[in-house]
Amino acid sequence: MMMHLLRRYGIYVDFIYLMNQHPDTVQANNVLKTEQEAAKQEFETKSVGMNDQDKQKLDQKLAQRIEQKRLELIKPISEKVVAATNAVAGEKGLSIVIGKNEVVCGGTDITADVLKKITGK
Protein backbone atom coordinates (compact mmCIF):
# COMPACT_ATOMS: atom_id res chain seq x y z
CA MET A 1 0.00 0.00 0.00
CA MET A 2 2.81 2.45 0.88
CA MET A 3 4.55 1.91 -2.47
CA HIS A 4 1.26 2.60 -4.26
CA LEU A 5 0.90 5.88 -2.35
CA LEU A 6 4.47 6.88 -3.18
CA ARG A 7 3.91 6.20 -6.85
CA ARG A 8 0.67 8.13 -6.78
CA TYR A 9 1.89 11.16 -4.84
CA GLY A 10 5.61 11.37 -5.59
CA ILE A 11 5.08 13.06 -8.94
CA TYR A 12 6.86 16.16 -10.14
CA VAL A 13 7.27 18.33 -13.21
CA ASP A 14 9.97 20.75 -14.40
CA PHE A 15 7.75 23.81 -14.86
CA ILE A 16 10.53 26.17 -16.00
CA TYR A 17 11.70 23.72 -18.66
CA LEU A 18 8.13 23.35 -19.91
CA MET A 19 7.67 27.13 -20.02
CA ASN A 20 10.86 27.44 -22.08
CA GLN A 21 9.81 24.61 -24.43
CA HIS A 22 6.26 25.85 -24.99
CA PRO A 23 5.71 26.78 -28.66
CA ASP A 24 4.38 30.25 -27.72
CA THR A 25 7.55 31.15 -25.82
CA VAL A 26 9.57 32.00 -28.93
CA GLN A 27 7.00 34.56 -30.08
CA ALA A 28 6.67 35.97 -26.54
CA ASN A 29 10.45 36.38 -26.33
CA ASN A 30 10.46 38.18 -29.68
CA VAL A 31 7.72 40.57 -28.54
CA LEU A 32 9.61 41.20 -25.30
CA LYS A 33 12.84 41.86 -27.19
CA THR A 34 11.02 44.40 -29.37
CA GLU A 35 9.61 46.04 -26.24
CA GLN A 36 13.10 46.22 -24.72
CA GLU A 37 14.51 47.81 -27.88
CA ALA A 38 11.66 50.35 -27.95
CA ALA A 39 12.30 51.21 -24.30
CA LYS A 40 16.01 51.67 -25.01
CA GLN A 41 15.22 54.01 -27.90
CA GLU A 42 12.72 55.90 -25.75
CA PHE A 43 15.32 56.30 -23.01
CA GLU A 44 17.94 57.56 -25.46
CA THR A 45 15.48 60.08 -26.90
CA LYS A 46 13.87 61.32 -23.68
CA SER A 47 16.94 61.33 -21.46
CA VAL A 48 18.79 63.95 -23.50
CA GLY A 49 19.33 66.93 -21.22
CA MET A 50 17.98 65.17 -18.12
CA ASN A 51 19.86 65.17 -14.85
CA ASP A 52 20.96 61.83 -13.34
CA GLN A 53 17.99 61.63 -10.99
CA ASP A 54 15.47 62.13 -13.80
CA LYS A 55 17.33 59.62 -15.97
CA GLN A 56 17.13 57.09 -13.14
CA LYS A 57 13.37 57.70 -12.77
CA LEU A 58 12.85 57.27 -16.51
CA ASP A 59 14.93 54.10 -16.48
CA GLN A 60 12.85 52.69 -13.60
CA LYS A 61 9.60 53.60 -15.38
CA LEU A 62 10.73 51.86 -18.56
CA ALA A 63 11.98 48.82 -16.62
CA GLN A 64 8.57 48.55 -14.93
CA ARG A 65 6.87 48.74 -18.32
CA ILE A 66 9.09 45.93 -19.65
CA GLU A 67 8.41 43.78 -16.57
CA GLN A 68 4.65 44.35 -16.94
CA LYS A 69 4.87 43.28 -20.58
CA ARG A 70 6.89 40.18 -19.62
CA LEU A 71 4.26 39.17 -17.07
CA GLU A 72 1.51 39.84 -19.59
CA LEU A 73 3.23 37.60 -22.16
CA ILE A 74 4.12 34.81 -19.74
CA LYS A 75 0.70 34.46 -18.08
CA PRO A 76 -1.11 32.70 -20.96
CA ILE A 77 1.85 30.38 -21.48
CA SER A 78 1.91 29.53 -17.79
CA GLU A 79 -1.82 28.85 -17.85
CA LYS A 80 -1.36 26.47 -20.81
CA VAL A 81 1.46 24.60 -19.05
CA VAL A 82 -0.67 24.26 -15.91
CA ALA A 83 -3.63 23.04 -18.00
CA ALA A 84 -1.44 20.45 -19.75
CA THR A 85 -0.04 19.35 -16.38
CA ASN A 86 -3.57 18.99 -15.03
CA ALA A 87 -4.56 16.97 -18.07
CA VAL A 88 -1.62 14.58 -17.66
CA ALA A 89 -2.30 14.32 -13.92
CA GLY A 90 -5.93 13.46 -14.69
CA GLU A 91 -4.95 10.84 -17.27
CA LYS A 92 -2.57 9.23 -14.77
CA GLY A 93 -5.00 9.47 -11.85
CA LEU A 94 -2.70 11.76 -9.89
CA SER A 95 -4.04 14.01 -7.19
CA ILE A 96 -0.95 16.22 -6.78
CA VAL A 97 2.03 17.26 -8.89
CA ILE A 98 4.83 19.36 -7.43
CA GLY A 99 7.58 21.40 -9.03
CA LYS A 100 10.85 19.60 -9.72
CA ASN A 101 12.81 22.19 -7.73
CA GLU A 102 10.90 21.18 -4.60
CA VAL A 103 11.91 17.50 -4.90
CA VAL A 104 14.81 16.57 -2.67
CA CYS A 105 14.97 12.95 -3.79
CA GLY A 106 12.89 10.25 -5.45
CA GLY A 107 9.61 10.71 -7.20
CA THR A 108 8.47 10.28 -10.77
CA ASP A 109 9.12 12.98 -13.37
CA ILE A 110 6.14 13.55 -15.71
CA THR A 111 7.75 16.48 -17.55
CA ALA A 112 8.09 14.51 -20.81
CA ASP A 113 4.39 13.56 -20.71
CA VAL A 114 3.37 17.18 -20.21
CA LEU A 115 5.74 18.32 -22.99
CA LYS A 116 4.02 15.86 -25.35
CA LYS A 117 0.67 17.33 -24.35
CA ILE A 118 1.93 20.87 -24.99
CA THR A 119 3.70 20.27 -28.30
CA GLY A 120 1.63 17.39 -29.62
CA LYS A 121 4.84 15.43 -30.25
C-alpha positions as CSV (number, residue, x, y, z in Angstrom):
1,M,0.0,0.0,0.0
2,M,2.8,2.5,0.9
3,M,4.5,1.9,-2.5
4,H,1.3,2.6,-4.3
5,L,0.9,5.9,-2.4
6,L,4.5,6.9,-3.2
7,R,3.9,6.2,-6.9
8,R,0.7,8.1,-6.8
9,Y,1.9,11.2,-4.8
10,G,5.6,11.4,-5.6
11,I,5.1,13.1,-8.9
12,Y,6.9,16.2,-10.1
13,V,7.3,18.3,-13.2
14,D,10.0,20.8,-14.4
15,F,7.8,23.8,-14.9
16,I,10.5,26.2,-16.0
17,Y,11.7,23.7,-18.7
18,L,8.1,23.3,-19.9
19,M,7.7,27.1,-20.0
20,N,10.9,27.4,-22.1
21,Q,9.8,24.6,-24.4
22,H,6.3,25.8,-25.0
23,P,5.7,26.8,-28.7
24,D,4.4,30.2,-27.7
25,T,7.5,31.2,-25.8
26,V,9.6,32.0,-28.9
27,Q,7.0,34.6,-30.1
28,A,6.7,36.0,-26.5
29,N,10.4,36.4,-26.3
30,N,10.5,38.2,-29.7
31,V,7.7,40.6,-28.5
32,L,9.6,41.2,-25.3
33,K,12.8,41.9,-27.2
34,T,11.0,44.4,-29.4
35,E,9.6,46.0,-26.2
36,Q,13.1,46.2,-24.7
37,E,14.5,47.8,-27.9
38,A,11.7,50.3,-28.0
39,A,12.3,51.2,-24.3
40,K,16.0,51.7,-25.0
41,Q,15.2,54.0,-27.9
42,E,12.7,55.9,-25.7
43,F,15.3,56.3,-23.0
44,E,17.9,57.6,-25.5
45,T,15.5,60.1,-26.9
46,K,13.9,61.3,-23.7
47,S,16.9,61.3,-21.5
48,V,18.8,64.0,-23.5
49,G,19.3,66.9,-21.2
50,M,18.0,65.2,-18.1
51,N,19.9,65.2,-14.9
52,D,21.0,61.8,-13.3
53,Q,18.0,61.6,-11.0
54,D,15.5,62.1,-13.8
55,K,17.3,59.6,-16.0
56,Q,17.1,57.1,-13.1
57,K,13.4,57.7,-12.8
58,L,12.8,57.3,-16.5
59,D,14.9,54.1,-16.5
60,Q,12.9,52.7,-13.6
61,K,9.6,53.6,-15.4
62,L,10.7,51.9,-18.6
63,A,12.0,48.8,-16.6
64,Q,8.6,48.5,-14.9
65,R,6.9,48.7,-18.3
66,I,9.1,45.9,-19.6
67,E,8.4,43.8,-16.6
68,Q,4.7,44.3,-16.9
69,K,4.9,43.3,-20.6
70,R,6.9,40.2,-19.6
71,L,4.3,39.2,-17.1
72,E,1.5,39.8,-19.6
73,L,3.2,37.6,-22.2
74,I,4.1,34.8,-19.7
75,K,0.7,34.5,-18.1
76,P,-1.1,32.7,-21.0
77,I,1.8,30.4,-21.5
78,S,1.9,29.5,-17.8
79,E,-1.8,28.8,-17.9
80,K,-1.4,26.5,-20.8
81,V,1.5,24.6,-19.0
82,V,-0.7,24.3,-15.9
83,A,-3.6,23.0,-18.0
84,A,-1.4,20.5,-19.8
85,T,0.0,19.3,-16.4
86,N,-3.6,19.0,-15.0
87,A,-4.6,17.0,-18.1
88,V,-1.6,14.6,-17.7
89,A,-2.3,14.3,-13.9
90,G,-5.9,13.5,-14.7
91,E,-4.9,10.8,-17.3
92,K,-2.6,9.2,-14.8
93,G,-5.0,9.5,-11.8
94,L,-2.7,11.8,-9.9
95,S,-4.0,14.0,-7.2
96,I,-0.9,16.2,-6.8
97,V,2.0,17.3,-8.9
98,I,4.8,19.4,-7.4
99,G,7.6,21.4,-9.0
100,K,10.9,19.6,-9.7
101,N,12.8,22.2,-7.7
102,E,10.9,21.2,-4.6
103,V,11.9,17.5,-4.9
104,V,14.8,16.6,-2.7
105,C,15.0,12.9,-3.8
106,G,12.9,10.3,-5.4
107,G,9.6,10.7,-7.2
108,T,8.5,10.3,-10.8
109,D,9.1,13.0,-13.4
110,I,6.1,13.6,-15.7
111,T,7.8,16.5,-17.5
112,A,8.1,14.5,-20.8
113,D,4.4,13.6,-20.7
114,V,3.4,17.2,-20.2
115,L,5.7,18.3,-23.0
116,K,4.0,15.9,-25.3
117,K,0.7,17.3,-24.4
118,I,1.9,20.9,-25.0
119,T,3.7,20.3,-28.3
120,G,1.6,17.4,-29.6
121,K,4.8,15.4,-30.2
